Amino acid sequence: MPEFFNVLPPAEALQVLLDRLETRPALPATEVPIDEALGRVTAQETHAPEDLPSFPRSAMDGYSLRAVDTFGASEGLPAYFNIVGEVPMGRQAEVSVSTGDAADAYTGGMLADGADAVIMVENTQRVDAKTIEVVRPVAVGENVVQPGEDIKRGEVILPEGHYLRPQDLGGLTAMGITDLSVAAKPRVAILSLGDEVVSPDTAPAEGQIRDINTYTIAALVEQAGGIPLPLGIVRDDIEEQTAAAIRGLEMADALVFSAGSSVSSRDMTAQIIGNLGQPGVLIHGLAIRPGKPTVIGLVNGKPAFGLPGNPVSAMVVFDLVVRPTLYHLSGCANPPQPTTVAATLSQDIASTSGREDFVPVRLKGEDGHRTAQPVFGKSNLIYTLIRSDGLIRVPLDRGGLYAGEDVLVRLY
C-alpha cells in the first residue's frame, strides 16, 4: 500500500500551492453592473471622480448660523437669533445669514449662505415664530460635514483585488459609479469518481451510493465566488478519468476530483495529476482529520485537487484549501474569512498530537452562555454536518480538548 509523503498541516500545504501560483496571470477582467458586483473582486483601482460630500451638509436637525454669534451663550444668558428662512432638503440654499440670523437646517441638507456651523435643535428654545434662544456656543464647523470629508476627488475608493461588500457598493453608487471592472469568476471543473457512485435521481443498488459531493462541492464553489462545471460521474478506469481530467482542465481554471484520493490500490488521482502536466503532485496527504488522503497539485499553472470521497472530509478540505485558492486565482487580497464565535466545550474531544482535528459541533445557549456540543460521527456521514452549526479545530500540538475549555467555533 502506498505511503503518505510530505504530509503537512492544511495552512502549510496551501502555502506550498499559492507560492507556485504567484506568477499565474490574473483572470481576465469583465465589466458588470453594480447590482451584480456583490462578492466579486475588483480588477483595477477605482478613484473618486468628485468630492463626497460635494457641499457642506448639516449633520443634525437644527439651525445653521455663524458660530461667532453664539460665543458666550449659556442657559442664563442665551443668544437671540432671527429665523430668516430654511434650506429645504434636496434644494440649493436660497437664503443667507448675517449677524444674529439663523436658518432652519435638516440632517443631510445644505447650510444657508454665510453659515459656518449648525446648532442642534436641543440646544435652542423657541421664543416665537421668528426668534430662537441659543443656550450654548458652537465652534466653526460644528455639526457640519465638510466637502470631501468622506472622500476627496482622486482618492482611491477601492484597490485592485478588493472583495466587494455591501458597503463598498454603497460607496461606489454615492460616486455615481454604476459599472465596475471585476475579475472573471474562476471556473472549477468537478469530477465525481467511482464505480459505486450513481446519480441522485437513481435508486442505488446494493453497494452503490448516490452522488453527494458533486452537488455540495458545486455549491461551495459558488459560495466562494466561482463557477462550478460538473462533468459527471466517471468510472474507476484510469483512461476514462484521465480523459475527463484533460477535458476539465481545458475548460476550467481549476480541477477538483471527488473521491479517489485514498491510499488504496485503486487510488489513481495522484497518478493522474502527476501525469497531466508540470509540476504535478505537490502534496499527497494532510496532517488533518478528516481529510488526510488529500492530493494537491499544479498542472501547467492550474491547481488540481483530489478530495476525499467522504462528504465531511471533502467539505472540510474544500474550506481550508480549495476556497482560499479560488480567491487567490481572482487576485483577491482580502478574501472573506469564516465567522467564528466563542463557546465553552461541553464534552471532551480525543485527538492525536501531530495532526489537526476538525470536529462538528452544535451550539446551544444556556443561561446566556454559549456551549459547543460535539457531533461525533464518521466522515462519510453527511448528516453530522447538517446537525451541526460549525467546526472546532483541535491544534496540531494538542492530544485533545477538555470539557469546560473555551473554544472558537468556525461557523458554516
Order of alpha helices (4+ residues) and beta strands (2+ residues): alpha-beta-beta-beta-beta-beta-beta-beta-beta-beta-beta-beta-alpha-beta-beta-beta-beta-alpha-beta-alpha-beta-alpha-beta-beta-beta-beta-alpha-alpha-beta-beta-beta-beta-alpha-beta-beta-beta
